[in-house]
Amino acid sequence: MEDPETRELRIEEADRERAEREHARDAELSTEERTALRRADKHAYLREKLEERARSEEEG
């Protein structure tokens, strides 16, 4: 069973990723857009790692 903390962290990272991608779409400057996309990618990576952790917790 997935740890509640892992689940909450995974949801938070997904929300942050979504917000950064929206910020990138609304950015007026290309530097602002690139920064938001880098942040979104970081949150996507963290979310993926949390999904791996959740799978591991379910197997254990």
DSSP file (Angstrom, degrees, kcal/mol; ACC not computed):
  #  RESIDUE AA STRUCTURE BP1 BP2  ACC     N-H-->O    O-->H-N    N-H-->O    O-->H-N    TCO  KAPPA ALPHA  PHI   PSI    X-CA   Y-CA   Z-CA
    1    1 A M              0   0    0      0, 0.0     2,-0.2     0, 0.0    59,-0.1   0.000 360.0 360.0 360.0 136.6    0.0    0.0    0.0
    2    2 A E        -     0   0    0      1,-0.1    52,-0.1    56,-0.1    53,-0.1  -0.420 360.0-112.2 -68.5 134.9    1.3    3.4   -0.9
    3    3 A D     >  -     0   0    0     -2,-0.2     4,-2.2     1,-0.1     5,-0.2  -0.441  20.0-130.3 -63.8 135.6    2.4    5.6    1.9
    4    4 A P  H  > S+     0   0    0      0, 0.0     4,-2.4     0, 0.0     5,-0.2   0.849 108.3  54.1 -58.6 -34.8    0.0    8.6    2.4
    5    5 A E  H  > S+     0   0    0      2,-0.2     4,-2.6     1,-0.2     5,-0.2   0.918 107.7  49.2 -66.0 -42.7    3.0   11.0    2.5
    6    6 A T  H  > S+     0   0    0      2,-0.2     4,-2.5     1,-0.2    -1,-0.2   0.923 111.4  50.1 -60.9 -44.3    4.3    9.7   -0.9
    7    7 A R  H  X S+     0   0    0     -4,-2.2     4,-2.2     1,-0.2    -2,-0.2   0.927 111.3  48.0 -60.2 -46.2    0.8   10.1   -2.4
    8    8 A E  H  X S+     0   0    0     -4,-2.4     4,-2.4     1,-0.2    -1,-0.2   0.913 112.3  48.8 -62.9 -43.4    0.6   13.6   -1.1
    9    9 A L  H  X S+     0   0    0     -4,-2.6     4,-2.5     1,-0.2    -1,-0.2   0.897 110.0  52.1 -63.1 -40.3    4.0   14.5   -2.4
   10   10 A R  H  X S+     0   0    0     -4,-2.5     4,-2.0     2,-0.2    -1,-0.2   0.908 110.8  47.5 -62.7 -42.6    3.2   13.0   -5.8
   11   11 A I  H  X S+     0   0    0     -4,-2.2     4,-2.3     2,-0.2    -2,-0.2   0.910 111.2  51.3 -65.1 -42.9    0.0   15.1   -6.1
   12   12 A E  H  X S+     0   0    0     -4,-2.4     4,-2.6     1,-0.2    -2,-0.2   0.913 109.7  49.4 -61.3 -43.3    1.9   18.2   -5.1
   13   13 A E  H  X S+     0   0    0     -4,-2.5     4,-2.7     1,-0.2    -1,-0.2   0.897 110.1  51.0 -65.0 -39.1    4.6   17.7   -7.7
   14   14 A A  H  X S+     0   0    0     -4,-2.0     4,-2.3     2,-0.2    -1,-0.2   0.911 111.5  48.2 -63.1 -41.5    1.9   17.1  -10.4
   15   15 A D  H  X S+     0   0    0     -4,-2.3     4,-2.3     2,-0.2    -2,-0.2   0.909 112.6  48.0 -64.5 -42.4    0.2   20.3   -9.4
   16   16 A R  H  X S+     0   0    0     -4,-2.6     4,-2.4     2,-0.2    -2,-0.2   0.905 110.9  51.1 -65.5 -41.4    3.4   22.3   -9.4
   17   17 A E  H  X S+     0   0    0     -4,-2.7     4,-2.4     1,-0.2     5,-0.2   0.943 110.9  48.5 -60.1 -47.3    4.4   20.8  -12.8
   18   18 A R  H  X S+     0   0    0     -4,-2.3     4,-2.1     1,-0.2    -2,-0.2   0.904 111.4  50.2 -59.1 -43.8    1.0   21.8  -14.2
   19   19 A A  H  X S+     0   0    0     -4,-2.3     4,-2.4     1,-0.2    -1,-0.2   0.902 110.8  48.7 -64.1 -41.6    1.3   25.4  -12.8
   20   20 A E  H  X S+     0   0    0     -4,-2.4     4,-2.4     2,-0.2    -1,-0.2   0.887 110.2  50.9 -67.7 -38.5    4.8   25.8  -14.3
   21   21 A R  H  X S+     0   0    0     -4,-2.4     4,-1.9     2,-0.2    -1,-0.2   0.891 111.6  48.3 -66.1 -37.2    3.7   24.6  -17.7
   22   22 A E  H  X S+     0   0    0     -4,-2.1     4,-1.8    -5,-0.2    -2,-0.2   0.911 110.4  51.6 -66.0 -41.7    0.8   27.1  -17.6
   23   23 A H  H  X S+     0   0    0     -4,-2.4     4,-0.8     1,-0.2    -2,-0.2   0.895 107.9  52.6 -60.7 -40.2    3.2   29.8  -16.5
   24   24 A A  H >< S+     0   0    0     -4,-2.4     3,-0.6     1,-0.2    -1,-0.2   0.896 108.1  50.5 -63.4 -40.4    5.4   29.0  -19.5
   25   25 A R  H 3< S+     0   0    0     -4,-1.9    -1,-0.2     1,-0.2    -2,-0.2   0.855 115.1  43.4 -65.0 -33.9    2.4   29.3  -21.9
   26   26 A D  H 3< S+     0   0    0     -4,-1.8    -1,-0.2    -5,-0.1    -2,-0.2   0.489  86.8 123.6 -90.4  -3.6    1.6   32.7  -20.4
   27   27 A A    <<  -     0   0    0     -4,-0.8    -3,-0.1    -3,-0.6     3,-0.0  -0.287  47.0-160.6 -64.3 139.7    5.2   34.0  -20.3
   28   28 A E  S    S+     0   0    0      1,-0.0     2,-0.3     2,-0.0    -1,-0.1   0.747  76.0  54.3 -89.4 -27.6    5.9   37.2  -22.1
   29   29 A L  S  > S-     0   0    0      1,-0.1     4,-2.0     0, 0.0     5,-0.1  -0.841  77.7-133.6-109.9 146.0    9.6   36.7  -22.4
   30   30 A S  H  > S+     0   0    0     -2,-0.3     4,-2.6     1,-0.2     5,-0.2   0.846 108.7  55.0 -66.0 -32.3   11.4   33.7  -23.8
   31   31 A T  H  > S+     0   0    0      2,-0.2     4,-2.3     1,-0.2    -1,-0.2   0.898 107.7  49.7 -66.4 -38.5   13.7   33.5  -20.8
   32   32 A E  H  > S+     0   0    0      2,-0.2     4,-2.2     1,-0.2    -2,-0.2   0.894 111.1  49.9 -64.1 -40.3   10.7   33.4  -18.5
   33   33 A E  H  X S+     0   0    0     -4,-2.0     4,-2.4     2,-0.2    -2,-0.2   0.928 110.5  48.8 -64.6 -46.2    9.2   30.6  -20.6
   34   34 A R  H  X S+     0   0    0     -4,-2.6     4,-2.3     1,-0.2    -2,-0.2   0.903 110.9  50.8 -61.9 -41.4   12.5   28.6  -20.5
   35   35 A T  H  X S+     0   0    0     -4,-2.3     4,-2.2     1,-0.2    -1,-0.2   0.927 111.1  47.8 -61.9 -45.3   12.8   29.0  -16.8
   36   36 A A  H  X S+     0   0    0     -4,-2.2     4,-2.5     1,-0.2    -1,-0.2   0.887 111.3  50.8 -64.1 -39.2    9.2   27.8  -16.2
   37   37 A L  H  X S+     0   0    0     -4,-2.4     4,-2.5     2,-0.2    -1,-0.2   0.884 108.8  51.3 -67.0 -38.1    9.7   24.8  -18.5
   38   38 A R  H  X S+     0   0    0     -4,-2.3     4,-2.1     2,-0.2    -2,-0.2   0.916 111.7  47.6 -63.3 -42.1   12.9   23.8  -16.6
   39   39 A R  H  X S+     0   0    0     -4,-2.2     4,-2.4     2,-0.2    -2,-0.2   0.911 110.9  51.1 -64.5 -41.8   10.9   24.0  -13.4
   40   40 A A  H  X S+     0   0    0     -4,-2.5     4,-2.3     1,-0.2    -2,-0.2   0.911 109.6  50.4 -61.7 -42.3    8.1   22.0  -14.9
   41   41 A D  H  X S+     0   0    0     -4,-2.5     4,-2.4     2,-0.2    -1,-0.2   0.891 109.0  52.1 -62.5 -39.4   10.6   19.3  -16.0
   42   42 A K  H  X S+     0   0    0     -4,-2.1     4,-2.4     1,-0.2    -2,-0.2   0.925 110.6  47.2 -62.1 -45.1   12.1   19.2  -12.6
   43   43 A H  H  X S+     0   0    0     -4,-2.4     4,-2.4     1,-0.2    -2,-0.2   0.866 110.5  52.8 -66.3 -35.6    8.7   18.6  -11.0
   44   44 A A  H  X S+     0   0    0     -4,-2.3     4,-2.4     2,-0.2    -1,-0.2   0.916 109.6  49.1 -63.9 -42.6    7.9   15.9  -13.6
   45   45 A Y  H  X S+     0   0    0     -4,-2.4     4,-2.2     2,-0.2    -2,-0.2   0.931 112.3  47.3 -61.7 -46.5   11.1   14.2  -12.7
   46   46 A L  H  X S+     0   0    0     -4,-2.4     4,-2.1     1,-0.2    -1,-0.2   0.892 110.9  51.9 -63.7 -39.4   10.3   14.3   -9.0
   47   47 A R  H  X S+     0   0    0     -4,-2.4     4,-2.1     2,-0.2    -1,-0.2   0.914 108.9  50.8 -62.5 -43.1    6.8   13.1   -9.6
   48   48 A E  H  X S+     0   0    0     -4,-2.4     4,-2.1     1,-0.2    -2,-0.2   0.902 109.7  50.0 -62.1 -41.6    8.2   10.1  -11.6
   49   49 A K  H  X S+     0   0    0     -4,-2.2     4,-2.2     1,-0.2    -1,-0.2   0.883 109.9  50.9 -64.9 -37.7   10.6    9.2   -8.8
   50   50 A L  H  X S+     0   0    0     -4,-2.1     4,-2.4     2,-0.2    -1,-0.2   0.849 107.5  53.5 -68.0 -33.5    7.7    9.4   -6.3
   51   51 A E  H  X S+     0   0    0     -4,-2.1     4,-2.3     2,-0.2    -2,-0.2   0.899 108.6  49.6 -65.7 -39.8    5.7    7.1   -8.5
   52   52 A E  H  X S+     0   0    0     -4,-2.1     4,-2.3     2,-0.2    -2,-0.2   0.913 110.9  50.1 -62.1 -42.4    8.6    4.6   -8.5
   53   53 A R  H  X S+     0   0    0     -4,-2.2     4,-2.4     2,-0.2    -2,-0.2   0.902 109.3  51.4 -62.2 -41.9    8.7    4.9   -4.7
   54   54 A A  H  X S+     0   0    0     -4,-2.4     4,-2.2     2,-0.2    -2,-0.2   0.917 109.6  49.5 -63.2 -43.4    5.0    4.3   -4.5
   55   55 A R  H  X S+     0   0    0     -4,-2.3     4,-1.9     1,-0.2    -1,-0.2   0.908 111.2  50.0 -61.1 -41.5    5.3    1.1   -6.7
   56   56 A S  H  X S+     0   0    0     -4,-2.3     4,-1.8     1,-0.2    -2,-0.2   0.900 109.8  50.6 -63.4 -41.8    8.1   -0.1   -4.4
   57   57 A E  H  < S+     0   0    0     -4,-2.4    -1,-0.2     1,-0.2    -2,-0.2   0.865 109.7  50.9 -64.8 -36.0    6.0    0.5   -1.3
   58   58 A E  H  < S+     0   0    0     -4,-2.2    -1,-0.2     1,-0.2    -2,-0.2   0.856 111.7  47.2 -70.6 -34.2    3.1   -1.4   -2.8
   59   59 A E  H  <        0   0    0     -4,-1.9    -2,-0.2     1,-0.2    -1,-0.2   0.813 360.0 360.0 -74.1 -30.4    5.4   -4.3   -3.6
   60   60 A G     <        0   0    0     -4,-1.8    -1,-0.2    -5,-0.2    -2,-0.2   0.449 360.0 360.0 -83.7 360.0    7.0   -4.3   -0.2
